[in-house]
Amino acid sequence: MSLLRAYLESKQLLPTDALTSISRRQSIYGGSFDTNLLELQLLEPHVVDEALEQACGLPAVPPSLLEEDNKRPWDAVPSDATEPGMVVPLRKDDDRLLVATHPDLPNSQLGLLYRTVKGFTPMVTAECCLAALNAQRVGQSVGGRYAALVKGYRDALLTHRVPEPEPNETPADSTTDAGPMAKLEQTLERLRDPSRPVPKPPPLWVTLAKQLSRSRTRLAMARDTKSATAALVRAALIIAPRVGLFAVKKEGLRVLEAPGSALRLRRREVIPLAAYGRLERAVLGDVMLDRTSSLTLRQCLDQPHPIPCIFLPIRVHSRPVLVLYLDREGQPFAKAERDAARDLCDVAEKTLDEVLRVLHRRAARAAEDSPTVSAIRRVAVVDLTQQLNGASAAGLPIPTNAASVSSAEIPEDLRERLPHERSVTPPSDDLETTQPILVMPRELTRPPEPEASTSNILPSVVLPSLSASAESAHVPSLIKPKAPTTPAANAEPDSSPAAIDQAIRDYLDGQAPITRLRDLGEPALAEIANRFPGPLAFNSININNLRKPSEHGALLQACVELGPAITPYLLELMDHGKVQIRFYAVYLYQELRDPRCIQVLGERAFDADENVRVVAMRVLETYARAQGYGRTLHKIRRALTSSNRKRQLQAIRALGTVRDVLAVPTLIDLLETRDPYLQEVALEALCSITGQQLGFKARRWRDWHNAHGHEHRAEWLMSQLRHRDVAVRRWCAEELARITGASIPFRADADRRTREKAIERWYEWWRDNHKRFLETIR
């Protein structure tokens, strides 16, 4: 990894997907990381120059030294001391040699130059500027990709350079120059002849950890909502003096009390959340709000302009219930401070989750003590959101018996937010038919007994037979006839928390079968979902080389063995605040086959985490023949024309991953946008879907699609087996084998005659088998 990329990633100057795209572009087009960054225009040139200075630990070359100069000491640096073009002498100044170096100059060569070149004084500059200096050295003009970059880079540096100070009336020291060169000389002097070393202060994260340790412990030990919110505010005040706490309600964010905060908010004021607005998406965790860009939020805070802030949602059971806000009246936050705030929110989530458990246990004990066991509205009593919505977060009084529980009134706004059971039967109508992009392995599919249709879908309630003649009627295989029962068999299994906990531990230790957990029913399923994903076998995950989900942990294997019964609980976890939980909830459906996950997998195309997005689309692709797949892709496809650039980019990558051929016309249109980064991602998706390599010109893609759009995707790939590039031939051969399941040997690096024989076998196989592929639309 280049020093520049590592610096941009550590300072979060660019999102991770942008850095990944730059590296991918670098591997295709060559050049240094800064060259590809400047070509994509993701940062201003003067910002790139400052980043190079900080990343490499060397002063940047002043723009005045980048101008043409016929008196450069070209031979001052030995030609064999470094790779050609990596080091260019700029000026000989007394006993110092000012030298421009490449950002990726190895440390070994830099040290060698320090030892062998007298007065060696290195400075760093962009690769395009070095190309221009090397062209000047041989008396030529810079050309190629660097010609357009170097002029804009120089002009930007001259525009944004620091103005020289006003002349002083008192005579200056003869050794002091008022211009930028003097500052450069002073910096270089300190680098060459440092003063007595001063002990470095500890990193900020170490200091914060020590300061927050006691408050963090108080927060973790809190056992009611009032003390938890108070401990959270006290801990946040260590990071910033202005702290706000909001409760998430149906009508918006309600201001809660934050004792000790310098931020004075009107108590119980509500900030409305516009549908699909940035503030609502920040509350849901879809985007990160690092500045007060929302007008309604600024109006509540009495801020005329956007300022840096920390805005973090706190979730309980995957639902946002609180929002923590911090700012410093315009001063930025360091990464360590943002990480510390996120850690406090994680601790708060665990604490509030434990508070909810305590309330559930109290309500359960009260119900056992009561003689009335009628329908109990537990959620109305112990719903955590209702408690946090109060100004003092005091919560509702806990009824002492089941009768008072059942009579508890559920507020109207809370009633709409209660979790509803998801439909077991997927939608019967699809917006469009789709191509089976990936042939599903037979061992991963459930046996068709009976085949799904609208005529044999089982009702949710099975009515008893009305006559003896009904006994001869057909009974669906999923419903087993009752066996003769005995008094012992009629006994309900012990579903107390202790019994469920023991059953889970016995299964994880290999001492009990899955049937014991299955017999415990919904309480056991809920507890498994609460512990999800459980102890994991791997500390790190390689997204490009994943094992089966059941091999990642015993609790994941239990979910696979439990089958579709646990699906409603896992679907809720796909929207959890923790990335690891969302990742495994999504990835589990690669092995746990249930088409009810299709719609929620489609929603994960816009997840905040890149790994979750990628795995969700890979899993979704395996459901290409299932009902609801076309409807889900249609929703993702609509985001291709979204005005939200981030959502648009995520939709492009998602459709490229699932190889959606119906997205090709819109992707071709995106090649005509003025956003070079958007063009790059659209081209990558087009190449993944079609296998073609037609460049950035939309006209060439339209001509090709008009001529070949009616063909199957397999034919597109077979046509590229004759491509001149070995990498393209190899990828198309692997993709053909993946989507067809055929094993026809094809060596991409073999001689032409051998390749042609393999290609002929592919076309012969296609002539014999294409009908079963053409039964559905590509």
C-alpha positions in Angstrom: 0.0 0.0 0.0 1.3 3.4 -0.9 2.1 6.0 1.8 -0.5 8.4 0.3 -3.3 5.8 0.4 -2.5 4.8 4.0 -2.6 8.5 5.0 -5.9 9.2 3.2 -7.4 6.1 4.8 -6.2 6.9 8.3 -7.5 10.5 8.1 -10.7 9.4 6.4 -10.3 12.0 3.7 -11.9 9.6 1.2 -14.4 6.8 1.7 -13.1 3.2 1.5 -14.9 2.4 -1.8 -13.2 5.4 -3.4 -9.8 4.3 -2.3 -10.5 0.8 -3.5 -11.5 2.1 -6.9 -8.4 4.2 -7.2 -6.2 1.2 -6.5 -8.2 -0.9 -9.0 -7.7 1.9 -11.6 -4.0 2.0 -10.8 -3.7 -1.8 -11.4 -5.4 -1.3 -14.8 -3.8 1.9 -16.1 -0.6 2.0 -14.2 1.0 5.1 -12.7 1.2 6.1 -9.1 -1.6 6.4 -6.6 -1.5 10.2 -6.7 -1.7 10.2 -10.5 -4.9 8.1 -10.6 -6.3 10.2 -7.7 -5.8 13.5 -9.7 -7.3 12.0 -12.8 -10.5 11.1 -10.9 -10.6 14.6 -9.4 -11.7 13.3 -6.0 -9.6 15.9 -4.2 -8.3 19.3 -5.1 -4.6 19.4 -6.3 -3.5 21.6 -3.3 -5.1 19.1 -0.9 -3.3 16.2 -2.7 0.0 18.2 -2.3 -0.6 18.7 1.4 -1.5 15.0 1.8 1.8 14.0 0.0 3.7 16.2 2.4 2.1 14.6 5.5 2.2 11.1 4.1 5.8 11.0 3.1 7.2 13.1 5.9 9.0 15.4 3.5 8.4 19.0 2.6 6.5 19.5 -0.6 8.3 21.1 -3.6 7.3 24.8 -3.8 5.5 25.7 -7.1 8.3 28.2 -7.9 10.8 25.3 -8.2 8.5 23.4 -10.6 8.8 26.1 -13.3 11.2 25.5 -16.1 14.9 26.3 -15.3 17.8 25.7 -17.6 20.4 25.8 -14.8 19.3 22.7 -12.9 22.2 20.4 -11.7 21.1 17.4 -13.6 24.2 15.3 -12.9 24.3 16.0 -9.2 22.6 12.7 -8.4 24.3 9.5 -9.7 22.1 7.8 -12.3 22.6 4.3 -10.8 21.6 5.4 -7.2 17.9 5.1 -7.9 15.4 4.0 -10.5 15.1 6.3 -13.6 12.8 9.3 -13.0 12.3 8.8 -9.3 14.7 11.6 -8.2 15.3 14.9 -10.0 17.8 17.6 -8.8 16.2 21.1 -8.7 18.7 23.6 -7.4 22.2 23.7 -5.8 22.1 26.2 -2.9 25.4 26.6 -1.2 26.1 23.2 0.4 22.6 21.9 -0.1 21.1 20.1 -3.1 17.4 20.5 -3.3 15.9 17.4 -4.9 12.4 16.4 -6.0 11.5 12.8 -5.1 8.7 10.4 -6.2 6.0 9.7 -3.5 6.8 5.9 -3.8 10.6 6.2 -3.6 11.7 3.2 -1.4 13.2 4.0 2.0 16.3 2.0 1.1 17.1 4.2 -1.9 16.3 7.4 0.1 18.8 6.3 2.8 21.4 5.5 0.1 21.0 9.0 -1.3 21.4 10.6 2.1 24.7 8.7 2.6 26.2 9.2 -0.8 25.1 12.6 -2.0 26.5 15.6 -0.1 23.9 18.1 1.1 21.1 15.8 -0.1 17.8 17.7 0.7 14.7 15.7 -0.5 11.3 17.1 -1.2 8.2 15.3 -2.5 6.0 16.2 -5.4 3.3 14.5 -7.6 4.3 12.0 -10.2 3.0 14.2 -13.0 5.4 17.0 -11.9 8.3 14.6 -11.9 7.4 13.5 -15.4 7.5 17.2 -16.6 10.9 17.6 -14.9 12.3 14.5 -16.6 10.9 15.7 -20.0 12.6 19.0 -19.5 15.9 17.2 -18.7 16.0 15.6 -22.1 14.7 18.6 -23.9 11.2 17.3 -24.7 7.7 18.4 -23.8 5.7 16.2 -21.4 3.0 14.1 -23.1 0.5 11.4 -22.5 -1.7 11.4 -19.4 0.7 13.7 -17.5 0.3 16.7 -19.9 -3.2 17.6 -18.8 -2.4 17.0 -15.1 0.8 18.9 -14.6 -0.5 22.3 -15.8 -3.6 22.1 -13.6 -1.5 20.9 -10.7 0.9 23.8 -10.9 -1.8 26.4 -11.4 -3.7 25.1 -8.4 -0.6 25.3 -6.2 0.1 28.9 -7.3 -3.5 29.8 -6.6 -3.6 28.3 -3.1 0.0 29.1 -2.0 0.4 31.1 1.2 0.8 34.8 0.5 4.2 36.3 1.4 4.2 38.4 4.6 4.1 42.2 4.4 7.6 43.8 4.6 8.7 44.8 8.1 9.9 48.3 8.8 12.7 47.0 11.0 15.7 45.5 9.1 15.6 41.7 9.0 18.5 39.4 9.7 20.7 38.9 6.7 20.2 35.2 6.9 16.4 35.5 6.9 14.2 35.6 3.8 10.5 36.6 4.1 9.4 34.4 1.2 8.2 30.7 1.2 11.8 29.6 0.5 12.9 30.8 3.9 10.2 28.7 5.6 11.4 25.7 3.5 15.0 26.3 4.6 13.9 26.5 8.2 12.0 23.2 7.9 14.9 21.5 6.2 17.4 22.8 8.8 15.3 21.3 11.6 15.2 18.0 9.6 19.0 18.0 9.1 20.0 19.3 12.5 17.3 18.5 15.1 17.5 19.9 18.6 17.5 17.8 21.7 14.8 15.2 21.3 11.6 15.9 23.2 9.5 13.0 24.5 6.5 12.5 22.3 3.1 12.7 24.1 1.1 9.5 24.1 -1.3 9.0 21.2 -4.7 10.6 21.6 -6.5 7.3 21.8 -4.4 6.3 24.8 -5.3 9.5 26.6 -9.0 9.2 25.8 -9.0 5.6 27.0 -7.6 6.6 30.3 -10.0 9.6 30.7 -13.1 7.6 29.7 -12.3 4.4 31.7 -14.3 5.4 34.8 -17.3 6.9 32.9 -17.3 3.9 30.6 -17.6 1.6 33.6 -20.5 3.5 35.0 -22.3 3.3 31.7 -21.7 -0.5 31.5 -22.9 -1.0 35.0 -26.1 1.1 34.7 -29.3 -1.0 35.1 -32.0 1.5 34.3 -32.6 3.9 31.4 -32.2 7.1 33.5 -28.8 6.2 34.9 -27.7 4.9 31.5 -28.5 8.1 29.7 -26.9 10.2 32.4 -23.7 8.1 32.3 -23.6 8.4 28.6 -23.8 12.2 28.7 -21.2 12.4 31.4 -18.8 10.2 29.3 -19.5 12.2 26.1 -18.6 15.5 27.9 -15.0 14.2 28.2 -14.8 14.2 24.4 -16.6 17.5 23.7 -18.2 20.2 25.8 -21.4 20.4 23.7 -23.4 17.2 23.9 -27.0 16.6 22.8 -29.1 13.5 23.4 -32.2 12.8 21.3 -34.9 10.1 21.5 -36.1 8.6 18.2 -39.8 9.0 17.9 -42.3 8.6 15.1 -42.5 12.4 14.6 -38.8 12.9 14.7 -35.9 13.4 17.2 -37.0 14.6 20.6 -34.5 16.5 22.8 -33.7 14.8 26.0 -32.0 16.3 29.0 -28.2 16.4 28.9 -26.9 17.7 32.3 -23.7 19.6 32.2 -23.7 20.2 28.5 -22.7 23.6 27.1 -25.2 23.0 24.3 -28.5 24.6 25.4 -31.4 23.0 23.6 -35.1 23.6 24.1 -36.3 20.7 26.2 -38.8 18.3 24.4 -38.3 20.1 21.1 -38.8 17.7 18.2 -36.6 17.8 15.0 -38.7 16.4 12.1 -37.2 13.7 9.9 -37.9 14.2 6.2 -38.7 10.9 4.4 -35.5 9.6 2.8 -33.7 12.7 3.9 -30.0 12.7 5.0 -30.9 13.1 8.6 -33.3 10.2 8.6 -30.8 8.0 6.8 -28.2 9.0 9.4 -30.5 7.9 12.2 -31.0 4.6 10.4 -27.3 4.2 10.0 -27.3 4.3 6.2 -25.0 7.3 6.0 -22.5 9.0 8.3 -23.3 12.5 9.3 -20.0 14.2 10.2 -21.2 17.8 9.6 -24.5 19.5 10.5 -25.6 19.6 6.8 -29.3 19.2 7.7 -31.1 22.5 7.9 -33.6 21.3 10.5 -30.8 20.1 12.7 -29.0 23.4 12.4 -32.2 25.3 13.3 -32.6 23.3 16.5 -28.9 23.9 17.3 -29.1 27.6 16.3 -26.2 27.2 13.8 -26.1 29.4 10.7 -23.6 27.2 8.9 -22.6 23.5 8.8 -19.9 22.6 11.3 -18.0 19.3 12.1 -20.0 17.1 14.5 -20.4 13.5 15.8 -23.9 12.1 15.1 -24.3 8.5 16.2 -27.5 6.4 16.5 -27.8 4.0 19.4 -29.8 0.8 18.5 -31.5 -1.8 20.6 -32.7 -4.9 18.9 -31.7 -3.4 15.5 -33.9 -0.3 16.1 -32.6 3.2 16.7 -33.8 4.5 20.0 -31.3 7.3 20.8 -29.0 9.6 19.0 -25.8 11.1 20.5 -24.7 14.4 19.2 -21.4 16.3 19.9 -19.7 19.4 18.4 -17.0 21.9 19.3 -18.4 25.0 17.8 -16.7 24.4 14.5 -13.5 22.7 15.6 -12.9 19.3 13.9 -12.7 15.9 15.6 -9.8 13.5 15.3 -10.4 9.9 14.3 -9.5 8.7 17.8 -12.3 10.9 19.2 -14.9 9.6 16.8 -13.8 6.1 17.6 -14.1 6.8 21.3 -17.7 8.2 20.8 -18.6 5.1 18.7 -17.3 2.9 21.5 -19.5 4.7 24.1 -22.5 4.1 21.9 -21.6 0.4 21.6 -21.5 0.2 25.4 -24.8 2.1 25.7 -26.4 -0.4 23.3 -25.3 -3.4 25.4 -26.5 -1.6 28.6 -29.9 -0.7 27.2 -30.2 -4.2 25.8 -29.6 -5.6 29.3 -32.1 -3.1 30.7 -34.7 -4.5 28.3 -33.9 -8.1 29.4 -34.4 -7.1 33.1 -37.8 -5.6 32.3 -38.8 -8.7 30.3 -37.8 -11.0 33.2 -39.7 -8.8 35.7 -42.8 -8.9 33.5 -42.5 -12.7 33.1 -42.2 -13.2 36.9 -45.2 -10.9 37.4 -47.2 -12.9 34.9 -46.3 -16.2 36.7 -47.5 -14.9 40.0 -50.8 -13.7 38.6 -53.8 -16.1 38.4 -54.7 -14.5 35.1 -52.8 -15.7 32.1 -54.7 -14.1 29.3 -53.1 -12.3 26.4 -50.3 -10.2 27.8 -49.2 -7.1 26.0 -45.6 -7.4 27.0 -44.2 -4.9 24.4 -46.5 -2.1 25.7 -45.0 -2.6 29.2 -41.3 -3.1 28.5 -40.8 -1.3 25.2 -37.5 0.6 25.6 -38.4 3.2 23.0 -41.4 4.3 25.1 -39.2 4.7 28.1 -36.6 6.7 26.3 -39.1 9.1 24.8 -39.9 10.6 28.1 -38.1 13.8 29.1 -36.6 12.2 32.1 -36.3 8.7 30.6 -38.1 7.4 33.7 -40.1 4.8 31.8 -43.6 3.3 32.4 -44.4 1.7 35.7 -44.0 -2.1 35.6 -47.3 -3.8 36.4 -47.2 -6.2 39.3 -49.4 -8.9 37.8 -50.6 -10.2 34.4 -53.9 -8.5 34.7 -52.4 -5.0 34.8 -50.0 -6.0 32.0 -52.8 -7.1 29.7 -54.6 -3.8 30.4 -51.6 -1.6 29.6 -52.5 0.8 26.8 -50.3 0.8 23.7 -49.7 4.3 22.3 -50.8 4.7 18.7 -47.3 5.8 17.5 -45.7 2.8 19.3 -48.3 0.4 17.9 -47.1 1.1 14.3 -43.5 0.4 15.4 -44.1 -2.9 17.0 -42.4 -5.8 15.1 -44.7 -7.7 12.8 -44.3 -11.2 11.7 -43.0 -11.5 8.2 -45.1 -13.3 5.6 -43.9 -16.9 5.1 -45.1 -17.0 1.5 -43.1 -14.7 -0.9 -45.1 -12.4 -3.3 -46.8 -14.3 -6.0 -46.4 -11.7 -8.7 -43.1 -10.4 -10.2 -42.6 -7.2 -12.0 -40.6 -9.0 -14.6 -39.0 -12.4 -15.3 -35.3 -12.8 -15.1 -32.5 -15.0 -16.3 -31.1 -17.7 -14.0 -27.8 -16.0 -13.8 -26.4 -18.7 -11.6 -27.4 -22.4 -11.7 -28.3 -23.2 -8.1 -26.6 -26.4 -6.8 -29.1 -29.1 -6.2 -27.8 -29.8 -2.7 -28.6 -26.2 -1.7 -32.2 -26.2 -2.7 -35.1 -27.7 -0.8 -36.8 -30.7 -2.5 -39.9 -29.7 -4.5 -42.5 -31.6 -2.5 -45.0 -30.3 -3.6 -43.9 -27.8 -6.2 -44.8 -24.2 -5.2 -47.9 -22.8 -6.7 -50.9 -20.7 -5.7 -53.0 -23.8 -5.5 -51.0 -25.7 -2.8 -49.7 -23.0 -0.6 -50.5 -24.1 3.0 -52.8 -21.9 5.0 -51.5 -20.5 8.2 -54.2 -22.2 10.2 -55.1 -25.9 9.5 -58.8 -26.5 10.3 -59.8 -29.8 11.8 -61.7 -32.3 9.6 -65.5 -32.0 9.7 -66.2 -35.6 8.8 -64.7 -39.0 8.8 -64.5 -39.0 5.0 -62.0 -36.2 5.3 -59.4 -38.6 6.7 -58.9 -40.0 3.2 -58.1 -36.6 1.8 -54.6 -35.7 0.7 -52.5 -34.4 3.6 -49.6 -32.1 2.6 -46.2 -33.6 3.4 -45.3 -30.7 5.6 -48.0 -31.6 8.1 -47.4 -34.8 10.0 -50.3 -36.7 11.6 -50.3 -36.7 15.4 -49.0 -39.7 17.1 -50.8 -41.3 20.0 -50.0 -39.2 23.1 -49.4 -40.2 26.7 -49.5 -37.9 29.7 -45.7 -37.7 29.6 -45.8 -36.7 26.0 -48.3 -34.0 26.6 -46.0 -32.3 29.1 -44.7 -29.0 27.7 -40.8 -28.7 27.5 -39.2 -26.5 30.0 -38.8 -23.1 28.2 -37.5 -21.1 31.0 -34.5 -18.9 30.3 -32.2 -21.2 32.3 -33.4 -24.3 30.3 -32.9 -22.5 27.0 -29.5 -21.3 28.1 -28.5 -24.8 29.0 -29.8 -26.3 25.8 -27.8 -23.8 23.7 -24.7 -24.5 25.7 -25.1 -28.2 25.3 -25.5 -27.9 21.5 -22.5 -25.6 21.2 -20.5 -28.2 23.2 -21.7 -31.0 21.0 -23.7 -32.7 23.9 -27.2 -32.3 22.5 -28.9 -32.6 19.1 -30.6 -29.7 17.3 -34.0 -31.3 18.0 -33.8 -30.2 21.6 -33.6 -26.5 20.5 -36.3 -27.1 17.9 -38.6 -28.5 20.6 -38.2 -25.4 22.7 -39.8 -23.3 20.0 -39.8 -19.6 19.6 -38.2 -18.7 22.9 -35.1 -20.7 21.9 -35.1 -19.1 18.4 -35.3 -15.6 19.9 -32.4 -16.4 22.3 -30.3 -17.8 19.4 -30.9 -14.6 17.4 -30.0 -12.6 20.5 -26.6 -14.3 20.7 -26.0 -14.2 17.0 -23.5 -14.9 15.5 -22.0 -16.5 18.6 -18.4 -17.7 19.0 -16.6 -17.6 15.6 -13.9 -19.9 14.3 -12.0 -17.2 12.4 -10.7 -13.9 13.7 -10.6 -12.3 10.3 -12.6 -12.7 7.1 -11.2 -12.9 3.5 -14.2 -11.7 1.4 -12.7 -13.4 -1.7 -12.2 -16.8 0.0 -15.1 -17.6 2.3 -15.9 -21.0 3.7 -19.5 -22.2 4.2 -21.4 -20.2 6.8 -21.8 -23.2 9.0 -18.0 -23.6 9.2 -17.7 -20.2 10.8 -19.2 -21.1 14.1 -21.4 -23.6 16.0 -24.3 -21.1 16.4 -24.3 -20.5 12.7 -24.5 -24.2 12.1 -27.4 -24.4 14.5 -29.2 -21.7 12.4 -28.6 -23.8 9.2 -30.0 -26.9 10.9 -33.0 -25.1 12.3 -33.9 -24.1 8.8 -36.6 -21.6 7.7 -38.1 -21.5 11.2 -35.4 -19.0 12.3 -35.8 -16.8 9.2 -38.0 -14.1 10.8 -35.4 -13.5 13.5 -32.5 -13.4 11.0 -34.3 -11.0 8.7 -34.5 -8.5 11.6 -30.7 -8.9 12.2 -29.9 -7.9 8.6 -30.7 -4.3 9.7 -28.7 -4.5 13.0 -26.3 -1.7 14.0 -23.3 -4.0 14.2 -21.5 -4.8 11.0 -20.5 -8.3 12.0 -24.1 -9.3 12.8 -25.4 -7.9 9.5 -22.6 -9.7 7.6 -23.4 -13.2 9.0 -27.1 -12.7 8.9 -26.7 -12.0 5.2 -24.1 -14.6 4.4 -26.0 -17.4 6.3 -28.6 -17.5 3.4 -25.9 -18.9 1.1 -26.5 -22.2 3.0 -29.8 -21.7 4.7 -32.1 -21.6 1.6 -35.2 -19.5 2.1 -36.6 -17.2 -0.6 -38.1 -14.9 2.1 -34.7 -13.3 2.4 -34.6 -12.0 -1.2 -36.3 -8.6 -0.5 -34.1 -7.9 2.5 -31.0 -9.0 0.7 -31.8 -6.4 -2.0 -32.0 -3.7 0.7 -28.5 -4.6 1.8 -27.2 -3.4 -1.6 -27.2 0.0 0.1 -25.6 -1.1 3.3 -23.1 1.2 5.0 -20.4 -1.5 5.0 -18.7 -2.6 1.8 -18.3 -6.3 2.8 -22.0 -6.6 3.7 -23.0 -5.1 0.3 -20.7 -7.5 -1.6 -21.8 -10.6 0.2 -25.5 -9.7 0.1 -25.3 -9.4 -3.7 -23.4 -12.6 -4.1 -26.0 -14.4 -2.0 -28.8 -12.7 -3.8 -27.5 -13.9 -7.2 -28.0 -17.5 -6.1 -31.7 -16.9 -5.8 -32.0 -15.9 -9.5 -34.7 -18.5 -10.2 -36.8 -17.7 -7.0 -39.9 -15.7 -7.0 -39.4 -12.1 -6.1 -35.9 -11.9 -7.5 -37.0 -9.7 -10.5 -39.0 -7.4 -8.2 -35.9 -6.9 -6.0 -33.6 -6.2 -8.9 -36.1 -3.7 -10.3 -35.9 -1.7 -7.1 -32.1 -1.6 -7.2 -32.2 -0.7 -10.9 -34.3 2.4 -10.1 -31.4 3.8 -8.0 -29.2 4.0 -11.1 -30.9 7.3 -11.9 -31.0 8.5 -8.3 -29.9 12.1 -7.5 -28.0 10.7 -4.5 -24.5 10.0 -5.9 -23.5 7.5 -3.2 -26.7 5.5 -3.6 -26.2 5.6 -7.4 -22.7 4.2 -7.1 -23.9 1.4 -4.7 -26.6 0.4 -7.2 -24.1 0.2 -10.1 -21.8 -2.1 -8.1 -24.7 -4.2 -6.9 -26.1 -4.8 -10.4 -22.6 -5.5 -11.7 -22.1 -8.1 -9.0 -25.4 -9.9 -9.8 -24.7 -9.6 -13.5 -28.0 -7.9 -14.3 -28.3 -7.8 -18.1 -31.4 -5.6 -18.0 -29.3 -2.8 -16.5 -27.0 -2.6 -19.5 -28.8 0.2 -21.4 -28.9 2.5 -18.3 -25.2 1.8 -17.5 -24.3 2.8 -21.1 -26.1 6.1 -20.5 -24.1 6.7 -17.4 -20.9 6.6 -19.5 -22.0 10.0 -20.8 -22.0 11.7 -17.4 -19.4 14.3 -16.5 -18.4 12.5 -13.3 -15.3 10.5 -14.1 -15.6 8.3 -11.0 -19.2 7.4 -11.9 -18.0 6.6 -15.4 -15.3 4.3 -14.1 -17.7 2.3 -11.9 -20.3 2.1 -14.7 -17.6 0.8 -17.1 -16.5 -1.8 -14.6 -20.1 -3.0 -14.2 -20.6 -3.2 -17.9 -17.4 -5.3 -18.3 -18.6 -7.7 -15.5 -22.0 -8.2 -17.1 -21.1 -8.5 -20.7 -17.5 -9.5 -20.7 -16.8 -6.9 -23.4 -14.0 -4.4 -23.3 -15.2 -1.4 -25.3 -13.8 1.6 -23.3 -15.6 4.7 -22.2 -17.3 5.7 -25.4 -21.1 5.1 -25.0 -21.6 5.1 -28.8 -19.5 1.9 -29.2 -21.4 0.2 -26.4 -24.8 1.1 -28.0 -23.7 -0.2 -31.4 -22.6 -3.4 -29.8 -25.8 -3.8 -27.7 -28.0 -3.0 -30.7 -26.3 -5.8 -32.6 -26.0 -8.4 -29.8 -28.5 -7.4 -27.1 -30.8 -10.2 -28.2 -28.2 -12.9 -27.5 -27.8 -14.8 -24.3 -25.1 -13.7 -21.8 -23.3 -17.0 -22.3 -22.9 -16.1 -26.0 -21.4 -12.7 -25.0 -18.8 -14.5 -22.9 -18.0 -17.1 -25.5 -17.3 -14.4 -28.1 -14.6 -13.0 -25.7 -12.7 -16.3 -25.5 -10.8 -15.0 -28.5 -9.9 -11.7 -26.9 -6.2 -10.7 -27.3 -5.8 -10.2 -23.6 -5.0 -13.3 -21.5 -6.7 -12.0 -18.4 -10.0 -11.3 -20.3 -10.0 -14.8 -21.8 -9.3 -16.4 -18.5 -12.1 -14.4 -16.7 -14.7 -15.2 -19.4 -13.8 -18.9 -19.3 -14.2 -19.0 -15.5 -17.5 -17.1 -15.7 -18.9 -19.4 -18.4 -18.1 -22.4 -16.2 -19.7 -20.7 -13.2 -23.0 -19.8 -14.9 -23.5 -23.0 -17.0 -22.0 -25.7 -14.7 -20.2 -27.1 -17.8 -16.6 -28.3 -17.3 -14.9 -27.7 -20.7 -11.1 -27.2 -20.2 -9.9 -23.9 -21.6 -6.3 -22.7 -21.0 -6.3 -18.9 -21.6 -2.5 -18.9 -22.1 -2.4 -21.8 -24.5 -1.5 -21.5 -28.2 -4.1 -20.3 -30.6 -4.8 -23.7 -32.1 -5.4 -25.3 -28.7 -7.7 -22.4 -27.7 -9.7 -22.7 -30.9 -10.4 -26.3 -30.3 -11.7 -25.5 -26.8 -13.8 -22.7 -28.2 -15.4 -25.0 -30.7 -16.3 -27.4 -27.9 -17.9 -24.6 -26.0 -20.1 -23.6 -29.1 -20.9 -27.2 -29.7 -22.1 -27.6 -26.1 -24.1 -24.4 -26.4 -25.9 -25.7 -29.5 -26.9 -28.8 -27.6 -28.0 -27.1 -24.4 -29.1 -23.6 -25.2 -32.8 -24.3 -25.2 -33.0 -24.8 -21.4 -31.3 -21.5 -20.9 -33.5 -19.6 -23.3 -36.7 -20.7 -21.5 -36.2 -17.6 -19.3 -35.2 -14.1 -20.1 -31.5 -13.4 -19.6 
